[in-house]
């Protein structure tokens, strides 16, 4: 009976070697026998006698070895471990399920991350298991052919052979730029992505040569990033961040307990998350509020609890987060859209020219000073920015905005005057008693 074509066999599994190291299976079509006898693919023709298949190409193993020469042993050993843990016909696979397979892969990652090795108590603490379990898992890794080394002494240290690990082909400047980017992400409050970023940086550090790592640490000590305005984290915040990312990725509704500034208690909102924006030392969630029936903004560090619902939603095809925030001065869009025109003193003209404060910003020279024009929403963010320049910036249009800023300045002067009068009265009273 002729073997069915490649895609006809329902028990055919993709080759993990191809998934991990990019090698394609060049053997001809193979019809898989019963699960207890069939290998996942002919790449395993030399790994175990029980997995050989009579239809496999006899020259395939040599082609595999030839193609794997430039890839490194690490991917192949990891693929072999993956196959022996998951294939139903292997003795190891039948004994290991679920947590044990996950623990073995975690153990492999720990050993490949620590160049100097680790002791069994350290590995047991990292994995949260007993020492006996670690010894048993190390024995299994040796059985599948991983090159483990043991340095005997007062305490035995286990590590992977250096030839198994790969180095990262990055220069000092490239690694330093990644380190600065990680610091900047932490400073601006990009907390939802920090756990994954920390894991990535640890992996880079584990694969970086020792001398280069020392230089990198020296450079890192010379660079700092301001964290002014950054929100506070915590365990509860981490759970909220994880829930928001899950809902955004899977297009699921999310129920929030949100407490705005000054509110006595959190309020319940059911939101369809559309977009995340990093601004003002925090992360803002932009989504459709089903109760208000409009798109709203929620700052993540004000969310007290977040629960991802099972219901999915279809995000609008024409929604663009960048375009949504184009009219806002930074985040909020609650006020009316206005055209602002202000007179700028000469001494702050270079400061305004050097930075892009808003996409609609226009600065036109007029004699010694300049005229600033903006088309933006009238929000507390905008007013706080205008007031920060004090007497060096005078709002001409709209007149209502100018009057509001002048009233705020008069109230500020009045408070300072009252404070000064109180201090003067207290001083005169103490002098009179003497």
Protein Blocks (a to p, Z undefined) as FASTA:
>chain_A
ZZddfklpmkbccdfklmmnopacfbdcdddddfklpcfblklmmmpmklpcfkbcfklm
mmmmmmmmmnojklmmmmmmmmmmmmmkbmklmmpghjlmmmmmmmmmmmmmmmnbpafk
lmmmmnopafklmmmmmmmmmmnopacdddddfbdcddddfklpccddddfklmmmmmmm
mmmmmmnopamlmmmmmmmmmmmmmmpcfklmmmmmmmmmmpccdfehiacedjklmmmm
mmmmmmmmnopacddddddehiabdcddddddfbdcdeehiacdddddfklopacdddfk
lpfbdcddfbdcdddfkbcfklmmmmpmklpckbccddddddddfklmmmmmmpcfbfkl
ccddehjbccddddddddfklmmmmmmnmmmbccfbdfklmmmmmmmmmmmmmmmmmmmm
mmmmmmmmmmmmZZ
